[in-house]
Amino acid sequence: MKTAIYIMTGIILFSLVSCSDFLEPKSQSEYIPKDVNALQEMLIGSAYPKHGGNTLLAFLSFFDDDVQFHKTNYEFNTNVLGDIEAKKAVYTWQPDMFFIMEKNNYNIQNIWEGYYNYILGANAALDYINEVNGTAAEKNYVIAQALGLRAFYYFMLVNHFGAPYNYNKQALGVPLKLNSNLLPEDQLLMERNSVEEVYNQIITDLNESERLFLTLSKDKQYEPNYLVSLPMIQLLKSRIFLYMENWKEAVIYAQKVINDWSFSLINLNGLPSPSIAEPYYNFTSLKSSEVIWLYGKISDLTVFNDETVSYEEDSYFGKITHYRKAFIASDDLIESFQDGDLRKEKYIAKEYDKDNNVFFEDSYSSFGKYKISAVGEPNGSENFALSFRLSEAYLNLAEAAAHNNDEKTALSTLKTLLENRYEPEKFVEPSGLTGEALKTFIKDERRKELCFEGQRWFDLRRYGMPQIIHKWGEQVYTLKQNDLSYTMPIPDAILLKNKKLEQNPLAPKREN
């Protein structure tokens, strides 16, 4: 039976002090946990993503080509014009987006600070593990989780704020903080490590996490709860190796996830069509056979898309005012789904017309897969919005195999995935594809399968940073190929605190 470990934010241990309080030099002896179970609780409370915790993904879905401004003649339904200006700055990749948000008092959490707060929690567990009572197995379990979390957070940081690894791994990445020591302010000013150094640390952490998990019993390597597990580490390794273009290792770890565990692909033919009576299936639940690990808040993916627009339309009874979401799934994404592909209807929520109690048939929202209400709206009470899913392992395997000149494996892997996504009578087995055509096909499938899961922007970066066009009403904004804005600016508040940091214009493209 599946169990849940609730990520607590208030009353855990020590009456619960915050992680930063726990690490205050003047009071360390008072708050050091005495046994490994207490340290595990501290790890849960300070290093795991929480429903009410730091924002992790707020910007990603607004940068890529899966979202567009609504097609209607619009007027914003808000008096908070500063919010609109702030969101426009993000949607149009402005290098001073953080300044514009601050100027307009747009309250969005600092994601740089958020990730480092979680890293601090992971580091604290690692620093104090030898000072608590417990068995070797219990300690190894805590260390394995902490290293896995730290690796994941550094992966997210370096892909927000550093150049793509396959573009220039010597470019500035992010500072590596590998302990929880709180030093005097003048000693905390850390410089940025290179992208390569950050990736090397990620691999080091994941290798050690995997090694420690393998010392544990099988039932501790994976439990159906919300904690880091061995298959989560293996899936993350396959993703990291894919980004590093280490195709051989990416294949190995994707196959481990697929073959060594009991996760299984969901056949979308077995899911009912979404309706008001029966809302969308929740793919970010432990009840899903594809879910390996859950993280992230729904508000992470919707915080920039809570605006509505209105427009008038003539009718038999006179003018009718319609209210629509300001941002929707892009035409380009929706048109990429072929006839019989069930993912368009099962993954992406249609816009809902509250006035007429019907779904718009011609418009899809810029979210899906997580818990959605009967009227097609995100359900904010659900703890998690994103997951590590088995389908990513299939896509990682297919892409790595194609680049490793094993096109047979790539095609058979795609067949297994896609026959669970199409209506049987309309499914056309991918065959005869080779070379660049096969690789392009896999990229397209990755976009459709993982849409609105926080992966598209990172994929576009490693796919050569192609040109993207965003329209804002009648205005057209173009992110050029290899544009500097493919690397996110460091928030101004962070630069003010740390004079050793510097913004990172992308260096010249590496020689092939």
C-alpha positions in Angstrom: 0.0 0.0 0.0 1.3 3.4 -0.9 2.2 5.7 2.0 2.7 9.4 2.3 5.4 11.3 4.1 4.1 14.8 4.7 6.6 17.6 4.1 6.1 19.7 7.2 7.0 23.4 7.2 6.3 24.4 10.7 6.6 22.0 13.6 9.3 19.5 13.0 11.9 18.9 15.6 13.6 21.6 17.7 10.2 23.3 18.1 11.0 23.9 14.7 13.7 26.3 14.1 14.4 27.3 10.6 17.5 25.9 8.9 19.3 29.2 9.1 18.5 29.4 12.9 19.7 25.8 13.2 23.0 26.8 11.7 23.6 30.0 13.7 27.2 29.6 15.2 26.1 30.9 18.6 23.4 28.3 19.0 24.6 25.2 17.2 25.0 23.1 20.3 21.4 23.8 21.3 19.9 22.6 18.1 22.2 19.7 16.9 20.0 16.6 16.5 20.9 13.7 18.7 19.9 10.8 16.4 19.6 10.0 12.7 15.8 10.1 12.8 15.9 13.6 14.0 18.3 14.5 11.2 16.0 12.9 8.7 13.2 15.1 9.9 15.4 18.1 9.6 16.2 17.1 6.0 12.5 16.8 5.2 11.7 20.1 6.7 14.6 22.1 5.2 15.9 20.5 2.0 12.8 19.0 0.3 10.6 21.1 -1.9 7.4 22.0 0.0 3.9 23.1 -1.0 4.3 26.3 0.8 8.0 26.7 0.3 10.4 28.5 -2.1 9.5 28.9 -5.8 11.4 26.7 -8.1 10.0 26.9 -11.6 8.1 30.1 -11.9 9.8 31.4 -15.0 10.4 28.4 -17.2 7.1 27.9 -18.9 7.0 31.6 -19.8 10.2 31.6 -21.7 9.7 28.8 -24.2 7.6 28.2 -27.4 4.8 26.2 -25.8 3.0 29.3 -24.6 1.6 32.3 -26.5 -0.5 35.4 -25.8 -4.2 34.9 -26.5 -5.4 35.4 -30.0 -8.3 37.6 -29.1 -8.6 41.4 -29.3 -8.1 41.8 -25.6 -8.2 44.0 -22.6 -6.6 43.0 -19.3 -9.1 42.5 -16.5 -6.9 44.0 -13.8 -6.1 47.4 -12.3 -2.7 46.2 -11.3 -0.8 47.4 -14.4 2.5 46.9 -12.6 1.9 43.1 -12.6 1.3 43.2 -16.3 4.5 45.1 -17.0 6.4 42.7 -14.8 5.0 39.6 -16.6 5.7 41.2 -19.9 9.3 41.7 -19.0 9.6 37.9 -18.3 7.6 36.8 -21.3 9.8 38.9 -23.6 13.1 37.9 -22.1 14.1 41.3 -20.9 17.6 41.3 -19.3 16.4 43.7 -16.6 13.3 41.6 -15.8 14.2 41.5 -12.0 14.6 45.3 -11.9 11.2 45.7 -13.6 9.5 43.3 -11.2 11.0 45.1 -8.2 10.1 48.5 -9.6 6.5 47.4 -10.0 6.4 45.7 -6.6 5.6 42.4 -8.2 6.2 39.9 -5.4 7.8 36.8 -6.9 10.2 34.8 -4.8 13.9 34.9 -5.6 14.5 31.5 -7.2 18.3 31.9 -6.8 17.8 32.3 -3.1 15.2 29.6 -3.0 17.5 26.9 -4.4 20.4 27.9 -2.2 18.1 27.7 0.9 17.3 24.1 0.0 21.0 23.4 -0.7 21.8 24.8 2.8 19.3 22.3 4.2 20.9 19.4 2.4 24.4 20.5 3.4 23.4 20.7 7.0 22.3 17.1 7.0 25.6 16.1 5.4 27.6 18.2 7.9 26.0 16.7 11.0 25.5 13.1 10.0 28.6 11.9 11.9 27.5 13.6 15.1 24.2 11.7 15.5 23.4 8.3 16.8 22.1 5.6 14.3 23.1 2.6 12.3 25.3 2.8 9.2 22.2 2.0 7.0 20.2 4.8 8.5 22.9 7.3 8.0 23.6 6.1 4.4 19.9 6.6 3.7 20.0 10.3 4.9 23.3 11.0 3.0 21.9 9.5 -0.2 18.8 11.7 -0.1 20.8 14.8 0.7 23.3 14.3 -2.1 20.5 13.6 -4.6 18.6 16.8 -3.6 21.8 18.9 -3.8 22.6 17.5 -7.2 19.1 18.3 -8.5 19.1 21.8 -7.2 22.5 22.5 -8.7 21.2 21.1 -12.0 18.3 23.5 -11.9 20.5 26.5 -10.9 23.1 26.0 -13.6 20.5 25.5 -16.3 18.8 28.8 -15.3 21.9 30.9 -14.8 24.7 29.2 -16.7 25.3 28.6 -20.4 24.2 25.2 -21.9 26.9 22.6 -21.2 27.1 21.6 -24.8 27.5 25.2 -25.9 30.3 26.4 -23.6 31.1 24.4 -20.5 33.8 26.9 -19.5 31.3 29.7 -19.1 30.4 31.0 -15.7 27.9 28.8 -13.9 26.9 29.2 -10.3 28.8 29.2 -7.0 29.3 25.7 -5.4 28.5 25.8 -1.7 29.2 22.4 -0.3 28.9 22.9 3.5 26.6 24.7 5.8 29.1 26.9 7.6 27.8 30.4 8.1 30.8 32.7 7.8 31.2 36.4 8.3 29.6 38.3 5.5 32.8 39.3 3.9 33.8 35.6 3.6 30.5 34.6 2.1 31.1 36.4 -1.2 31.6 33.3 -3.4 32.6 33.5 -7.0 30.9 31.6 -9.8 32.2 28.2 -10.7 32.3 27.2 -14.3 29.4 25.2 -15.9 31.7 22.2 -16.2 32.7 22.4 -12.5 29.0 22.5 -11.5 28.2 19.5 -13.7 31.2 17.6 -12.3 30.0 18.2 -8.8 26.5 17.0 -9.8 27.8 13.8 -11.1 30.0 13.3 -8.0 27.0 13.7 -5.7 24.8 11.4 -7.8 27.5 8.7 -8.0 27.8 8.7 -4.2 24.1 8.8 -3.7 23.7 5.8 -6.0 26.5 3.9 -4.3 24.9 4.5 -0.8 21.4 3.5 -2.0 22.9 0.3 -3.3 24.1 -0.6 0.2 20.5 -0.5 1.4 17.8 -3.2 1.3 15.6 -3.2 -1.8 12.7 -1.8 0.1 14.7 1.2 1.2 16.0 1.9 -2.3 12.5 2.8 -3.4 9.5 3.4 -1.3 6.2 4.9 -2.8 6.5 8.1 -0.8 7.7 11.6 -1.5 11.4 11.0 -0.7 14.4 10.7 -3.0 15.0 7.1 -4.2 17.4 5.1 -6.2 15.3 5.2 -9.4 14.9 9.0 -9.1 18.7 9.2 -8.9 19.1 7.0 -11.9 16.6 9.0 -14.0 18.3 12.2 -13.0 21.7 10.7 -14.0 20.3 9.7 -17.4 19.1 13.3 -17.9 22.4 14.8 -16.8 24.3 12.5 -19.1 22.0 13.5 -22.0 22.7 17.2 -21.4 26.4 16.4 -21.3 26.1 14.4 -24.5 27.5 11.3 -22.8 25.2 9.1 -24.8 26.5 5.8 -23.5 25.9 6.6 -19.9 22.5 8.2 -20.7 21.5 4.8 -22.3 22.7 2.8 -19.3 20.8 4.8 -16.7 17.6 5.2 -18.7 17.6 1.4 -19.1 18.1 0.9 -15.4 14.9 2.9 -14.7 12.9 1.1 -17.3 14.1 -2.5 -16.6 15.0 -2.6 -12.9 11.8 -1.3 -11.4 8.1 -1.9 -11.5 7.0 1.4 -12.9 4.8 1.1 -16.0 3.6 3.3 -18.8 -0.1 4.3 -18.7 -2.1 3.5 -21.8 -4.0 6.7 -22.4 -6.7 4.7 -24.2 -7.8 3.5 -20.8 -8.4 7.0 -19.4 -11.8 8.6 -19.7 -12.1 11.8 -21.8 -12.0 14.8 -19.5 -15.3 16.4 -18.7 -16.9 18.6 -16.0 -18.1 15.5 -14.3 -14.8 13.7 -14.5 -11.8 16.0 -14.6 -8.4 15.4 -16.0 -6.3 12.5 -14.8 -3.7 13.5 -12.3 -0.2 12.4 -13.6 1.5 14.0 -10.5 0.2 11.5 -8.0 1.7 8.4 -6.4 -1.3 6.6 -7.7 0.1 7.0 -11.2 2.2 3.9 -12.2 4.6 6.3 -14.1 5.5 8.5 -11.2 9.0 8.1 -9.7 9.3 11.3 -7.7 7.1 14.4 -7.1 8.2 18.0 -6.5 7.2 21.6 -7.2 4.1 23.7 -6.5 1.2 24.3 -8.9 1.7 28.0 -8.3 5.2 27.6 -9.8 3.7 26.9 -13.1 0.7 29.2 -12.9 2.0 32.3 -11.1 2.6 34.2 -14.3 -0.6 32.9 -16.0 -3.2 34.1 -13.6 -4.3 37.0 -15.8 -7.5 37.1 -17.8 -8.4 39.1 -20.9 -11.9 40.1 -22.1 -13.4 40.8 -25.5 -16.8 41.5 -26.9 -18.6 39.5 -29.4 -21.9 40.2 -31.3 -24.8 37.8 -30.7 -28.5 37.6 -31.3 -29.1 39.2 -27.9 -26.5 41.9 -28.4 -22.9 42.1 -27.3 -21.5 39.4 -25.1 -18.3 39.8 -23.1 -16.1 36.7 -23.0 -13.3 36.2 -20.5 -10.3 34.1 -21.4 -6.9 33.3 -20.1 -4.2 35.8 -21.2 -1.7 33.0 -22.0 -2.6 29.7 -23.7 -0.8 26.7 -25.2 0.8 27.9 -28.5 -0.7 27.0 -31.8 2.7 25.5 -32.7 2.5 23.0 -29.9 -1.2 22.1 -30.4 -0.7 21.6 -34.2 2.2 19.3 -33.6 -0.1 16.6 -32.2 -1.2 14.2 -35.0 -4.6 12.7 -35.5 -5.1 10.0 -32.9 -2.5 11.3 -30.5 -4.4 11.2 -27.1 -1.9 13.5 -25.3 -3.4 16.7 -26.6 -6.7 15.9 -24.9 -5.5 14.0 -21.9 -2.5 16.1 -21.0 -3.5 19.7 -21.7 -6.5 21.3 -20.1 -8.9 23.1 -22.5 -10.0 26.6 -21.7 -13.3 26.8 -19.8 -16.1 29.3 -20.5 -17.5 29.9 -17.0 -20.4 32.0 -18.3 -21.7 29.3 -20.6 -20.4 26.3 -18.6 -18.6 24.7 -21.6 -15.0 24.1 -22.7 -13.7 26.1 -25.6 -12.9 23.6 -28.3 -10.4 25.8 -30.1 -8.2 26.8 -27.2 -6.0 25.0 -24.7 -4.6 26.2 -21.4 -0.9 26.5 -20.7 -1.0 23.8 -18.1 -1.9 20.2 -17.6 -1.1 16.8 -16.1 -1.4 17.8 -12.4 -4.6 18.0 -10.4 -7.2 20.0 -12.3 -10.7 20.8 -11.2 -13.9 20.0 -12.9 -13.9 23.4 -14.7 -10.4 23.0 -16.0 -8.6 25.1 -13.4 -5.5 24.1 -11.4 -6.3 22.8 -8.0 -4.1 24.7 -5.6 -4.7 22.3 -2.8 -2.7 19.6 -4.4 0.8 19.4 -3.0 2.8 18.7 -6.2 2.7 20.0 -9.8 5.6 18.1 -11.3 7.1 14.6 -11.4 9.9 12.5 -12.5 8.0 10.1 -14.8 8.9 6.9 -16.5 8.1 8.3 -20.0 11.2 10.5 -19.7 13.4 7.5 -19.3 12.0 6.2 -22.6 12.7 9.5 -24.3 16.2 9.8 -22.8 16.9 6.2 -24.0 15.6 6.9 -27.5 17.6 10.1 -27.9 20.8 8.8 -26.5 20.6 5.6 -28.6 20.0 7.6 -31.8 23.1 9.6 -31.1 25.0 6.5 -30.2 24.2 5.0 -33.7 21.8 2.4 -32.2 18.8 3.4 -34.3 17.1 0.0 -33.7 16.9 0.6 -30.0 15.8 4.2 -30.5 12.9 3.1 -32.8 11.8 0.2 -30.6 11.8 2.4 -27.5 9.7 5.0 -29.3 7.2 2.3 -30.4 6.7 1.2 -26.8 6.1 4.7 -25.6 3.9 5.9 -28.5 1.6 2.8 -28.7 0.5 3.8 -25.2 -0.3 7.4 -26.4 -2.2 6.8 -29.6 -5.6 5.4 -30.5 -4.7 1.9 -31.8 -6.3 2.3 -35.2 -4.5 5.6 -35.8 -1.1 4.6 -34.5 1.6 4.5 -37.1 4.7 2.8 -35.9 7.9 4.9 -36.4 10.0 3.0 -38.8 12.5 3.8 -41.5 13.7 6.9 -39.7 17.4 7.4 -39.6 20.1 10.0 -38.9 18.9 13.6 -38.4 15.3 12.7 -39.3 15.2 10.3 -36.4 16.8 12.8 -34.0 14.3 15.5 -35.0 11.4 13.1 -34.5 12.6 12.3 -31.0 12.9 16.0 -30.2 9.3 16.5 -31.3 8.1 13.6 -29.3 9.9 14.9 -26.2 8.2 18.3 -26.6 4.7 16.7 -26.8 5.3 14.1 -24.0 6.9 16.5 -21.5 5.0 19.7 -22.3 4.4 22.0 -19.3 6.7 20.0 -17.1 9.5 22.5 -16.8 11.8 20.8 -19.4 11.1 22.5 -22.7 13.2 25.6 -22.0 16.2 23.5 -20.9 15.8 21.3 -24.0 15.7 24.3 -26.3 19.0 25.5 -24.8 20.8 22.3 -25.5 19.2 21.9 -28.9 21.1 25.0 -30.2 19.1 27.8 -28.7 16.8 28.4 -31.7 15.0 31.6 -32.5 11.7 32.0 -30.6 9.0 34.7 -31.4 6.6 35.9 -28.7 3.7 38.2 -29.6 2.2 40.7 -27.0 -0.9 42.1 -28.7 0.4 43.7 -31.9 4.0 43.8 -30.7 6.5 41.1 -31.8 9.5 40.1 -29.7 12.2 37.9 -31.0 14.7 35.8 -29.1 17.4 35.3 -31.6 19.4 32.1 -32.0 22.1 31.9 -29.3 20.7 35.0 -27.7 22.3 36.2 -24.5 18.8 35.9 -22.9 18.9 32.1 -23.2 20.9 32.5 -19.9 18.8 33.9 -17.2 20.1 37.1 -15.4 21.0 36.9 -11.8 18.5 38.8 -9.6 19.6 42.3 -8.7 19.1 41.6 -5.0 21.7 38.9 -5.2 24.2 41.0 -7.1 23.9 43.7 -4.5 24.7 41.3 -1.7 27.6 39.6 -3.5 30.0 41.9 -5.3 32.1 39.0 -6.5 29.3 37.7 -8.8 29.1 38.9 -12.3 26.5 38.6 -15.0 27.3 36.0 -17.6 27.1 36.9 -21.3 27.5 33.8 -23.3 31.0 33.2 -24.6 31.7 32.5 -28.3 30.4 29.2 -29.5 32.7 26.3 -28.9 34.6 24.8 -31.9 33.2 21.5 -33.1 
